[in-house]
Each structure stands twice: as C-alpha cells, then as structure tokens.
Amino acid sequence: MVPLANAFSVLVLVAYAGGGGASPAVLLEQVLRNPLIQACALGVAVKVLGVPLPEMVLTTADMLGKASLALGLLAVGASLDLSVARMEARAVGVASVLKLVVTPALAAALCWTLSIDGVARGCAVICAAVPGAASAYILAKQLGGDAPLMAGITTVQTLAAIATMPLMLALLL
C-alpha cells in the first residue's frame, strides 16, 4: 500500500501543484526520487534476493522506523497554523469525512460485495479508517502543494480518528 499510495500522491502533486503541466518524464523522475518508494523497492529487493543483513543494520532500521511517525508528526505540528485550518474549514472537513468515514464505509461495502469477512474484513476496514499519514505534509511541502492546509488536515484527522476509528469498527464489523 505504501508505494502505491505514495506514487499516486507524488503524481497528483507534481501534475497539479505549482502550476501543473509536468511532462511524463518529470512525473516518472519524481516518483522514482521519492524516498518512501525507494525504501520499499530496496526492502523488496533485499527480501527477494535473500540478502543477509547484519543485526546492527536491522536494529538501526527498526529504531529509525519507530521514530519516523513521531518525527513526521513533529514536522506537522511545527508548521501547524490553526488560522489556515479555520479559513479552509470546508476543505479540512470534507477531507476528514472522506478519509475517516466514507473510505472505511466503502472498504466495508467492497468486502461485503466480495464476500470477505472475519479478520480480512477487519484489516481492510482498519486500514481504510486510519487518518492520513504525516508524510502527506512532507510531500506537499517538497512538491509544491498546500503544506499549511495539509498540516491542518493531518492534525484534524489524527485527533478525530480517536473517535471515528472505534465508531467505524463498531458500525462496520
């Protein structure tokens, strides 16, 4: 999910932010330069090739991975301007409802349509119900998107998910 979501995010930001009109070569270059996509590709390659990694490398990667969410949220918090979120309350609200309510409902409906139940349906609904990633702010900042608005959306979604995730799980499972 991570490489696919990031590839789509990069494509949309490069194509439409900062004036748009990016050529297919520029779009491909930006996707290939995305650190999250590169990390996923490297991880898949290491796994497929069976490359043994020293314990020190695994421990270091584990520590960095655990710190990444906190660091991303710190970056969002440091740039949070509540006046932007208030001025763009409609955009923040629509993005939050779509992500935290509509997306899990669609995931549950798709599972029902495909006769997927049990743990698989629970996993699908949980994955769909989580708030947007802090990395969305970083991508918006790097690729010319509306980073202050993304900081507001990320903050509101993270706080709202405290209520919406249990509610969606109770209603949809």
N, CA and C atoms as an extended XYZ file, in Angstrom:
519
Properties=species:S:1:pos:R:3:atomname:S:1:resname:S:1:resid:I:1 pbc="F F F"
N         0.813       -1.200        0.000 N   MET     1
C         0.000        0.000        0.000 CA  MET     1
C         0.855        1.262        0.000 C   MET     1
N         1.988        1.222        0.710 N   VAL     2
C         2.821        2.426        0.829 CA  VAL     2
C         3.351        2.894       -0.532 C   VAL     2
N         3.964        2.007       -1.322 N   PRO     3
C         4.475        2.502       -2.614 CA  PRO     3
C         3.367        3.002       -3.540 C   PRO     3
N         2.248        2.300       -3.559 N   LEU     4
C         1.147        2.704       -4.435 CA  LEU     4
C         0.571        4.058       -4.011 C   LEU     4
N         0.304        4.215       -2.726 N   ALA     5
C        -0.240        5.481       -2.232 CA  ALA     5
C         0.729        6.634       -2.474 C   ALA     5
N         2.014        6.391       -2.247 N   ASN     6
C         2.989        7.450       -2.462 CA  ASN     6
C         3.170        7.773       -3.940 C   ASN     6
N         3.145        6.764       -4.781 N   ALA     7
C         3.264        7.017       -6.223 CA  ALA     7
C         2.101        7.881       -6.696 C   ALA     7
N         0.865        7.544       -6.278 N   PHE     8
C        -0.286        8.354       -6.666 CA  PHE     8
C        -0.187        9.767       -6.099 C   PHE     8
N         0.244        9.885       -4.850 N   SER     9
C         0.378       11.205       -4.224 CA  SER     9
C         1.393       12.060       -4.962 C   SER     9
N         2.530       11.483       -5.275 N   VAL    10
C         3.570       12.221       -5.997 CA  VAL    10
C         3.058       12.633       -7.373 C   VAL    10
N         2.408       11.706       -8.072 N   LEU    11
C         1.891       12.026       -9.409 CA  LEU    11
C         0.906       13.187       -9.366 C   LEU    11
N        -0.014       13.157       -8.413 N   VAL    12
C        -1.020       14.221       -8.322 CA  VAL    12
C        -0.371       15.546       -7.936 C   VAL    12
N         0.520       15.517       -6.949 N   LEU    13
C         1.157       16.772       -6.524 CA  LEU    13
C         2.003       17.373       -7.636 C   LEU    13
N         2.791       16.555       -8.316 N   VAL    14
C         3.644       17.083       -9.381 CA  VAL    14
C         2.802       17.562      -10.561 C   VAL    14
N         1.735       16.829      -10.863 N   ALA    15
C         0.903       17.194      -12.013 CA  ALA    15
C         0.093       18.462      -11.774 C   ALA    15
N        -0.356       18.707      -10.526 N   TYR    16
C        -1.288       19.807      -10.297 CA  TYR    16
C        -0.775       20.928       -9.404 C   TYR    16
N         0.236       20.691       -8.596 N   ALA    17
C         0.752       21.755       -7.717 CA  ALA    17
C         1.746       22.615       -8.484 C   ALA    17
N         1.868       23.824       -8.069 N   GLY    18
C         2.870       24.716       -8.650 CA  GLY    18
C         2.685       24.975      -10.130 C   GLY    18
N         1.446       25.059      -10.597 N   GLY    19
C         1.213       25.395      -11.997 CA  GLY    19
C         0.898       24.200      -12.871 C   GLY    19
N         1.283       23.018      -12.445 N   GLY    20
C         0.958       21.806      -13.200 CA  GLY    20
C         1.678       21.735      -14.531 C   GLY    20
N         1.175       20.872      -15.380 N   GLY    21
C         1.734       20.740      -16.721 CA  GLY    21
C         3.030       19.964      -16.790 C   GLY    21
N         3.312       19.107      -15.833 N   ALA    22
C         4.554       18.346      -15.832 CA  ALA    22
C         4.519       17.271      -16.915 C   ALA    22
N         5.651       17.068      -17.557 N   SER    23
C         5.762       16.051      -18.601 CA  SER    23
C         5.791       14.658      -17.968 C   SER    23
N         5.492       13.620      -18.747 N   PRO    24
C         5.572       12.254      -18.211 CA  PRO    24
C         6.964       11.919      -17.673 C   PRO    24
N         8.018       12.451      -18.292 N   ALA    25
C         9.380       12.189      -17.819 CA  ALA    25
C         9.608       12.798      -16.437 C   ALA    25
N         9.089       14.001      -16.221 N   VAL    26
C         9.215       14.662      -14.912 CA  VAL    26
C         8.406       13.892      -13.874 C   VAL    26
N         7.210       13.453      -14.240 N   LEU    27
C         6.385       12.675      -13.316 CA  LEU    27
C         7.105       11.397      -12.892 C   LEU    27
N         7.663       10.666      -13.868 N   LEU    28
C         8.380        9.433      -13.565 CA  LEU    28
C         9.603        9.713      -12.695 C   LEU    28
N        10.332       10.770      -13.009 N   GLU    29
C        11.517       11.120      -12.220 CA  GLU    29
C        11.147       11.400      -10.771 C   GLU    29
N        10.079       12.143      -10.549 N   GLN    30
C         9.666       12.479       -9.180 CA  GLN    30
C         9.205       11.236       -8.414 C   GLN    30
N         8.510       10.328       -9.091 N   VAL    31
C         8.092        9.093       -8.438 CA  VAL    31
C         9.321        8.281       -8.036 C   VAL    31
N        10.282        8.175       -8.943 N   LEU    32
C        11.479        7.375       -8.667 CA  LEU    32
C        12.386        8.021       -7.614 C   LEU    32
N        12.288        9.334       -7.437 N   ARG    33
C        13.104       10.033       -6.437 CA  ARG    33
C        12.462       10.055       -5.057 C   ARG    33
N        11.232        9.566       -4.938 N   ASN    34
C        10.533        9.574       -3.661 CA  ASN    34
C        11.207        8.607       -2.688 C   ASN    34
N        11.642        9.094       -1.534 N   PRO    35
C        12.367        8.236       -0.595 CA  PRO    35
C        11.550        7.057       -0.065 C   PRO    35
N        10.251        7.220        0.101 N   LEU    36
C         9.429        6.110        0.587 CA  LEU    36
C         9.332        5.007       -0.461 C   LEU    36
N         9.197        5.398       -1.708 N   ILE    37
C         9.150        4.413       -2.787 CA  ILE    37
C        10.508        3.728       -2.927 C   ILE    37
N        11.584        4.496       -2.833 N   GLN    38
C        12.925        3.913       -2.904 CA  GLN    38
C        13.156        2.923       -1.765 C   GLN    38
N        12.732        3.279       -0.561 N   ALA    39
C        12.920        2.394        0.591 CA  ALA    39
C        12.134        1.099        0.416 C   ALA    39
N        10.907        1.206       -0.074 N   CYS    40
C        10.105       -0.004       -0.311 CA  CYS    40
C        10.757       -0.881       -1.377 C   CYS    40
N        11.240       -0.279       -2.452 N   ALA    41
C        11.896       -1.046       -3.514 CA  ALA    41
C        13.152       -1.735       -2.981 C   ALA    41
N        13.908       -1.030       -2.166 N   LEU    42
C        15.117       -1.620       -1.580 CA  LEU    42
C        14.753       -2.771       -0.653 C   LEU    42
N        13.734       -2.595        0.153 N   GLY    43
C        13.293       -3.652        1.060 CA  GLY    43
C        12.826       -4.891        0.313 C   GLY    43
N        12.067       -4.695       -0.756 N   VAL    44
C        11.605       -5.827       -1.564 CA  VAL    44
C        12.797       -6.538       -2.206 C   VAL    44
N        13.736       -5.750       -2.730 N   ALA    45
C        14.912       -6.349       -3.365 CA  ALA    45
C        15.728       -7.174       -2.371 C   ALA    45
N        15.937       -6.637       -1.174 N   VAL    46
C        16.697       -7.359       -0.141 CA  VAL    46
C        15.984       -8.663        0.210 C   VAL    46
N        14.657       -8.596        0.356 N   LYS    47
C        13.891       -9.791        0.718 CA  LYS    47
C        13.915      -10.831       -0.405 C   LYS    47
N        13.660      -10.397       -1.636 N   VAL    48
C        13.606      -11.316       -2.773 CA  VAL    48
C        14.974      -11.956       -3.031 C   VAL    48
N        16.014      -11.159       -2.920 N   LEU    49
C        17.361      -11.679       -3.174 CA  LEU    49
C        17.938      -12.443       -1.988 C   LEU    49
N        17.260      -12.362       -0.844 N   GLY    50
C        17.733      -13.077        0.337 CA  GLY    50
C        19.039      -12.541        0.884 C   GLY    50
N        19.247      -11.234        0.745 N   VAL    51
C        20.478      -10.610        1.226 CA  VAL    51
C        20.471      -10.605        2.756 C   VAL    51
N        21.466      -11.236        3.373 N   PRO    52
C        21.507      -11.208        4.846 CA  PRO    52
C        21.970       -9.832        5.336 C   PRO    52
N        21.255       -9.314        6.311 N   LEU    53
C        21.617       -8.007        6.865 CA  LEU    53
C        22.163       -8.197        8.274 C   LEU    53
N        23.244       -7.488        8.586 N   PRO    54
C        23.796       -7.583        9.946 CA  PRO    54
C        22.787       -7.089       10.982 C   PRO    54
N        22.853       -7.640       12.163 N   GLU    55
C        21.939       -7.276       13.244 CA  GLU    55
C        21.968       -5.780       13.528 C   GLU    55
N        23.144       -5.159       13.417 N   MET    56
C        23.276       -3.726       13.666 CA  MET    56
C        22.425       -2.925       12.670 C   MET    56
N        22.404       -3.352       11.410 N   VAL    57
C        21.611       -2.663       10.395 CA  VAL    57
C        20.123       -2.822       10.701 C   VAL    57
N        19.700       -4.030       11.070 N   LEU    58
C        18.299       -4.276       11.399 CA  LEU    58
C        17.858       -3.469       12.621 C   LEU    58
N        18.704       -3.419       13.636 N   THR    59
C        18.383       -2.665       14.854 CA  THR    59
C        18.281       -1.177       14.553 C   THR    59
N        19.216       -0.663       13.778 N   THR    60
C        19.205        0.762       13.417 CA  THR    60
C        17.964        1.092       12.594 C   THR    60
N        17.638        0.259       11.617 N   ALA    61
C        16.457        0.489       10.792 CA  ALA    61
C        15.192        0.440       11.638 C   ALA    61
N        15.136       -0.479       12.585 N   ASP    62
C        13.978       -0.584       13.475 CA  ASP    62
C        13.817        0.682       14.316 C   ASP    62
N        14.920        1.187       14.860 N   MET    63
C        14.853        2.412       15.670 CA  MET    63
C        14.419        3.607       14.822 C   MET    63
N        14.957        3.720       13.615 N   LEU    64
C        14.563        4.825       12.738 CA  LEU    64
C        13.098        4.723       12.347 C   LEU    64
N        12.639        3.512       12.084 N   GLY    65
C        11.237        3.309       11.735 CA  GLY    65
C        10.305        3.701       12.859 C   GLY    65
N        10.680        3.345       14.086 N   LYS    66
C         9.844        3.700       15.234 CA  LYS    66
C         9.811        5.208       15.464 C   LYS    66
N        10.883        5.879       15.130 N   ALA    67
C        10.959        7.330       15.337 CA  ALA    67
C        10.286        8.112       14.211 C   ALA    67
N        10.073        7.490       13.070 N   SER    68
C         9.601        8.232       11.901 CA  SER    68
C         8.215        8.839       12.101 C   SER    68
N         7.288        8.126       12.713 N   LEU    69
C         5.955        8.686       12.931 CA  LEU    69
C         6.035        9.910       13.835 C   LEU    69
N         6.781        9.783       14.925 N   ALA    70
C         6.913       10.919       15.849 CA  ALA    70
C         7.556       12.114       15.154 C   ALA    70
N         8.581       11.865       14.367 N   LEU    71
C         9.254       12.966       13.664 CA  LEU    71
C         8.334       13.609       12.632 C   LEU    71
N         7.565       12.793       11.918 N   GLY    72
C         6.616       13.338       10.953 CA  GLY    72
C         5.561       14.192       11.628 C   GLY    72
N         5.040       13.709       12.757 N   LEU    73
C         4.037       14.492       13.484 CA  LEU    73
C         4.634       15.769       14.074 C   LEU    73
N         5.898       15.697       14.493 N   LEU    74
C         6.566       16.920       14.965 CA  LEU    74
C         6.688       17.937       13.835 C   LEU    74
N         7.018       17.474       12.637 N   ALA    75
C         7.127       18.383       11.488 CA  ALA    75
C         5.774       19.019       11.189 C   ALA    75
N         4.720       18.217       11.236 N   VAL    76
C         3.370       18.752       11.009 CA  VAL    76
C         3.026       19.769       12.097 C   VAL    76
N         3.264       19.393       13.356 N   GLY    77
C         2.942       20.285       14.473 CA  GLY    77
C         3.715       21.585       14.428 C   GLY    77
N         4.976       21.510       14.024 N   ALA    78
C         5.804       22.719       13.962 CA  ALA    78
C         5.296       23.696       12.916 C   ALA    78
N         4.648       23.182       11.891 N   SER    79
C         4.173       24.077       10.836 CA  SER    79
C         2.680       24.357       10.933 C   SER    79
N         2.032       23.805       11.944 N   LEU    80
C         0.586       23.965       12.067 CA  LEU    80
C         0.220       25.426       12.323 C   LEU    80
N        -0.673       25.921       11.500 N   ASP    81
C        -1.214       27.266       11.646 CA  ASP    81
C        -2.730       27.107       11.671 C   ASP    81
N        -3.308       27.179       12.863 N   LEU    82
C        -4.738       26.924       13.003 CA  LEU    82
C        -5.592       27.925       12.243 C   LEU    82
N        -5.048       29.104       11.970 N   SER    83
C        -5.830       30.076       11.202 CA  SER    83
C        -6.054       29.568        9.777 C   SER    83
N        -5.082       28.858        9.212 N   VAL    84
C        -5.248       28.281        7.879 CA  VAL    84
C        -6.333       27.211        7.922 C   VAL    84
N        -6.290       26.355        8.948 N   ALA    85
C        -7.302       25.303        9.080 CA  ALA    85
C        -8.697       25.915        9.249 C   ALA    85
N        -8.789       27.016        9.999 N   ARG    86
C       -10.087       27.678       10.173 CA  ARG    86
C       -10.559       28.317        8.868 C   ARG    86
N        -9.643       28.963        8.151 N   MET    87
C       -10.019       29.597        6.881 CA  MET    87
C       -10.434       28.552        5.847 C   MET    87
N        -9.826       27.397        5.922 N   GLU    88
C       -10.111       26.312        4.977 CA  GLU    88
C       -10.922       25.210        5.652 C   GLU    88
N       -11.821       25.610        6.555 N   ALA    89
C       -12.581       24.633        7.354 CA  ALA    89
C       -13.365       23.664        6.474 C   ALA    89
N       -13.909       24.152        5.392 N   ARG    90
C       -14.673       23.269        4.498 CA  ARG    90
C       -13.766       22.197        3.897 C   ARG    90
N       -12.604       22.578        3.401 N   ALA    91
C       -11.671       21.604        2.806 CA  ALA    91
C       -11.195       20.609        3.852 C   ALA    91
N       -10.876       21.111        5.046 N   VAL    92
C       -10.434       20.226        6.131 CA  VAL    92
C       -11.552       19.258        6.500 C   VAL    92
N       -12.782       19.750        6.616 N   GLY    93
C       -13.923       18.916        6.957 CA  GLY    93
C       -14.221       17.865        5.899 C   GLY    93
N       -14.232       18.284        4.643 N   VAL    94
C       -14.509       17.338        3.554 CA  VAL    94
C       -13.431       16.258        3.496 C   VAL    94
N       -12.162       16.671        3.572 N   ALA    95
C       -11.068       15.689        3.533 CA  ALA    95
C       -11.162       14.722        4.708 C   ALA    95
N       -11.514       15.226        5.860 N   SER    96
C       -11.593       14.381        7.057 CA  SER    96
C       -12.765       13.408        6.989 C   SER    96
N       -13.924       13.876        6.568 N   VAL    97
C       -15.083       12.989        6.450 CA  VAL    97
C       -14.842       11.924        5.380 C   VAL    97
N       -14.284       12.343        4.257 N   LEU    98
C       -13.993       11.368        3.205 CA  LEU    98
C       -13.024       10.297        3.685 C   LEU    98
N       -11.969       10.706        4.380 N   LYS    99
C       -10.949        9.749        4.806 CA  LYS    99
C       -11.397        8.902        5.980 C   LYS    99
N       -12.051        9.490        6.959 N   LEU   100
C       -12.340        8.791        8.213 CA  LEU   100
C       -13.704        8.109        8.264 C   LEU   100
N       -14.626        8.489        7.378 N   VAL   101
C       -15.968        7.905        7.403 CA  VAL   101
C       -16.281        7.203        6.076 C   VAL   101
N       -16.151        7.934        4.972 N   VAL   102
C       -16.539        7.382        3.671 CA  VAL   102
C       -15.605        6.247        3.245 C   VAL   102
N       -14.301        6.427        3.393 N   THR   103
C       -13.355        5.391        2.964 CA  THR   103
C       -13.560        4.069        3.708 C   THR   103
N       -13.677        4.058        5.054 N   PRO   104
C       -13.942        2.776        5.705 CA  PRO   104
C       -15.293        2.180        5.320 C   PRO   104
N       -16.292        3.033        5.089 N   ALA   105
C       -17.601        2.515        4.662 CA  ALA   105
C       -17.493        1.864        3.283 C   ALA   105
N       -16.739        2.490        2.391 N   LEU   106
C       -16.526        1.898        1.067 CA  LEU   106
C       -15.752        0.583        1.166 C   LEU   106
N       -14.757        0.540        2.036 N   ALA   107
C       -13.992       -0.700        2.223 CA  ALA   107
C       -14.893       -1.815        2.739 C   ALA   107
N       -15.744       -1.491        3.699 N   ALA   108
C       -16.666       -2.494        4.237 CA  ALA   108
C       -17.655       -2.943        3.167 C   ALA   108
N       -18.164       -2.010        2.376 N   ALA   109
C       -19.104       -2.358        1.305 CA  ALA   109
C       -18.439       -3.245        0.256 C   ALA   109
N       -17.199       -2.928       -0.079 N   LEU   110
C       -16.468       -3.751       -1.039 CA  LEU   110
C       -16.231       -5.156       -0.480 C   LEU   110
N       -15.885       -5.232        0.783 N   CYS   111
C       -15.709       -6.542        1.423 CA  CYS   111
C       -17.016       -7.329        1.408 C   CYS   111
N       -18.126       -6.662        1.708 N   TRP   112
C       -19.430       -7.323        1.704 CA  TRP   112
C       -19.761       -7.824        0.295 C   TRP   112
N       -19.501       -6.975       -0.715 N   THR   113
C       -19.771       -7.341       -2.108 CA  THR   113
C       -18.949       -8.549       -2.534 C   THR   113
N       -17.715       -8.623       -2.072 N   LEU   114
C       -16.818       -9.718       -2.448 CA  LEU   114
C       -16.864      -10.884       -1.467 C   LEU   114
N       -17.806      -10.846       -0.526 N   SER   115
C       -17.962      -11.902        0.495 CA  SER   115
C       -16.701      -12.106        1.328 C   SER   115
N       -16.049      -11.009        1.651 N   ILE   116
C       -14.867      -11.049        2.517 CA  ILE   116
C       -15.338      -10.739        3.928 C   ILE   116
N       -15.010      -11.614        4.869 N   ASP   117
C       -15.431      -11.366        6.242 CA  ASP   117
C       -14.327      -11.746        7.216 C   ASP   117
N       -14.647      -11.679        8.485 N   GLY   118
C       -13.684      -12.059        9.513 CA  GLY   118
C       -12.510      -11.105        9.609 C   GLY   118
N       -11.344      -11.681        9.844 N   VAL   119
C       -10.128      -10.900       10.062 CA  VAL   119
C        -9.777      -10.073        8.828 C   VAL   119
N        -9.968      -10.634        7.642 N   ALA   120
C        -9.630       -9.900        6.412 CA  ALA   120
C       -10.462       -8.632        6.289 C   ALA   120
N       -11.762       -8.721        6.584 N   ARG   121
C       -12.612       -7.529        6.526 CA  ARG   121
C       -12.209       -6.538        7.607 C   ARG   121
N       -11.904       -7.040        8.806 N   GLY   122
C       -11.454       -6.158        9.877 CA  GLY   122
C       -10.193       -5.401        9.496 C   GLY   122
N        -9.246       -6.094        8.890 N   CYS   123
C        -7.999       -5.443        8.453 CA  CYS   123
C        -8.275       -4.384        7.394 C   CYS   123
N        -9.147       -4.705        6.446 N   ALA   124
C        -9.470       -3.740        5.386 CA  ALA   124
C       -10.114       -2.482        5.964 C   ALA   124
N       -11.052       -2.662        6.893 N   VAL   125
C       -11.740       -1.509        7.485 CA  VAL   125
C       -10.765       -0.688        8.331 C   VAL   125
N        -9.921       -1.361        9.104 N   ILE   126
C        -8.944       -0.631        9.921 CA  ILE   126
C        -7.990        0.167        9.033 C   ILE   126
N        -7.477       -0.468        7.979 N   CYS   127
C        -6.558        0.245        7.074 CA  CYS   127
C        -7.235        1.455        6.437 C   CYS   127
N        -8.510        1.318        6.119 N   ALA   128
C        -9.235        2.421        5.495 CA  ALA   128
C        -9.605        3.518        6.492 C   ALA   128
N        -9.686        3.167        7.788 N   ALA   129
C       -10.165        4.114        8.800 CA  ALA   129
C        -9.072        4.970        9.420 C   ALA   129
N        -7.812        4.660        9.160 N   VAL   130
C        -6.736        5.432        9.787 CA  VAL   130
C        -6.650        6.827        9.168 C   VAL   130
N        -6.176        7.800        9.932 N   PRO   131
C        -6.034        9.151        9.376 CA  PRO   131
C        -4.917        9.201        8.348 C   PRO   131
N        -4.897       10.276        7.587 N   GLY   132
C        -3.842       10.474        6.603 CA  GLY   132
C        -2.474       10.505        7.268 C   GLY   132
N        -1.469       10.094        6.530 N   ALA   133
C        -0.115        9.995        7.075 CA  ALA   133
C         0.546       11.363        7.203 C   ALA   133
N         1.409       11.480        8.187 N   ALA   134
C         2.179       12.719        8.365 CA  ALA   134
C         3.072       12.978        7.156 C   ALA   134
N         3.441       11.925        6.451 N   SER   135
C         4.286       12.101        5.268 CA  SER   135
C         3.565       12.881        4.169 C   SER   135
N         2.225       12.958        4.233 N   ALA   136
C         1.483       13.748        3.252 CA  ALA   136
C         1.879       15.221        3.349 C   ALA   136
N         2.076       15.696        4.567 N   TYR   137
C         2.530       17.080        4.755 CA  TYR   137
C         3.910       17.275        4.134 C   TYR   137
N         4.803       16.328        4.374 N   ILE   138
C         6.170       16.429        3.860 CA  ILE   138
C         6.165       16.416        2.335 C   ILE   138
N         5.358       15.535        1.740 N   LEU   139
C         5.247       15.510        0.278 CA  LEU   139
C         4.698       16.830       -0.253 C   LEU   139
N         3.657       17.350        0.398 N   ALA   140
C         3.077       18.619       -0.045 CA  ALA   140
C         4.116       19.733        0.016 C   ALA   140
N         4.897       19.746        1.090 N   LYS   141
C         5.929       20.781        1.255 CA  LYS   141
C         7.001       20.662        0.171 C   LYS   141
N         7.466       19.438       -0.092 N   GLN   142
C         8.546       19.232       -1.056 CA  GLN   142
C         8.108       19.428       -2.501 C   GLN   142
N         6.841       19.125       -2.799 N   LEU   143
C         6.411       19.112       -4.194 CA  LEU   143
C         5.486       20.265       -4.572 C   LEU   143
N         5.440       21.293       -3.741 N   GLY   144
C         4.703       22.497       -4.110 CA  GLY   144
C         3.213       22.471       -3.817 C   GLY   144
N         2.775       21.560       -2.973 N   GLY   145
C         1.363       21.527       -2.584 CA  GLY   145
C         1.083       22.534       -1.487 C   GLY   145
N        -0.124       22.526       -0.991 N   ASP   146
C        -0.526       23.447        0.074 CA  ASP   146
C        -0.171       22.820        1.425 C   ASP   146
N         1.083       22.961        1.828 N   ALA   147
C         1.583       22.330        3.050 CA  ALA   147
C         0.855       22.813        4.309 C   ALA   147
N         0.581       24.115        4.470 N   PRO   148
C        -0.151       24.536        5.670 CA  PRO   148
C        -1.545       23.904        5.759 C   PRO   148
N        -2.227       23.790        4.627 N   LEU   149
C        -3.530       23.133        4.632 CA  LEU   149
C        -3.384       21.652        4.972 C   LEU   149
N        -2.363       21.000        4.425 N   MET   150
C        -2.146       19.581        4.712 CA  MET   150
C        -1.815       19.375        6.179 C   MET   150
N        -1.090       20.302        6.790 N   ALA   151
C        -0.801       20.207        8.227 CA  ALA   151
C        -2.096       20.271        9.026 C   ALA   151
N        -3.001       21.161        8.638 N   GLY   152
C        -4.289       21.261        9.313 CA  GLY   152
C        -5.124       20.005        9.131 C   GLY   152
N        -5.162       19.479        7.916 N   ILE   153
C        -5.933       18.257        7.648 CA  ILE   153
C        -5.370       17.096        8.454 C   ILE   153
N        -4.046       16.953        8.452 N   THR   154
C        -3.410       15.851        9.185 CA  THR   154
C        -3.708       15.941       10.677 C   THR   154
N        -3.638       17.138       11.222 N   THR   155
C        -3.899       17.333       12.652 CA  THR   155
C        -5.349       17.007       12.991 C   THR   155
N        -6.281       17.548       12.230 N   VAL   156
C        -7.704       17.303       12.492 CA  VAL   156
C        -8.023       15.819       12.336 C   VAL   156
N        -7.509       15.190       11.289 N   GLN   157
C        -7.785       13.762       11.088 CA  GLN   157
C        -7.204       12.916       12.216 C   GLN   157
N        -6.002       13.240       12.659 N   THR   158
C        -5.380       12.465       13.739 CA  THR   158
C        -6.189       12.576       15.022 C   THR   158
N        -6.653       13.780       15.335 N   LEU   159
C        -7.467       13.963       16.537 CA  LEU   159
C        -8.855       13.335       16.381 C   LEU   159
N        -9.461       13.505       15.228 N   ALA   160
C       -10.806       12.958       15.005 CA  ALA   160
C       -10.806       11.434       14.977 C   ALA   160
N        -9.705       10.841       14.562 N   ALA   161
C        -9.625        9.380       14.468 CA  ALA   161
C        -9.763        8.709       15.828 C   ALA   161
N        -9.495        9.453       16.896 N   ILE   162
C        -9.689        8.909       18.243 CA  ILE   162
C       -11.145        8.466       18.414 C   ILE   162
N       -12.062        9.208       17.819 N   ALA   163
C       -13.485        8.858       17.907 CA  ALA   163
C       -13.958        8.044       16.708 C   ALA   163
N       -13.500        8.399       15.508 N   THR   164
C       -14.064        7.759       14.318 CA  THR   164
C       -13.609        6.320       14.130 C   THR   164
N       -12.372        5.988       14.506 N   MET   165
C       -11.915        4.612       14.301 CA  MET   165
C       -12.740        3.616       15.107 C   MET   165
N       -12.915        3.813       16.424 N   PRO   166
C       -13.756        2.865       17.162 CA  PRO   166
C       -15.197        2.847       16.637 C   PRO   166
N       -15.703        4.012       16.249 N   LEU   167
C       -17.067        4.086       15.728 CA  LEU   167
C       -17.214        3.304       14.422 C   LEU   167
N       -16.274        3.493       13.499 N   MET   168
C       -16.315        2.774       12.234 CA  MET   168
C       -16.178        1.273       12.454 C   MET   168
N       -15.308        0.878       13.356 N   LEU   169
C       -15.136       -0.561       13.645 CA  LEU   169
C       -16.411       -1.145       14.247 C   LEU   169
N       -17.043       -0.401       15.150 N   ALA   170
C       -18.278       -0.880       15.762 CA  ALA   170
C       -19.412       -0.982       14.750 C   ALA   170
N       -19.497       -0.017       13.858 N   LEU   171
C       -20.586        0.000       12.883 CA  LEU   171
C       -20.372       -0.941       11.707 C   LEU   171
N       -19.111       -1.129       11.304 N   LEU   172
C       -18.847       -1.830       10.049 CA  LEU   172
C       -18.365       -3.257       10.197 C   LEU   172
N       -18.080       -3.680       11.418 N   LEU   173
C       -17.602       -5.061       11.592 CA  LEU   173
C       -18.657       -5.927       12.239 C   LEU   173
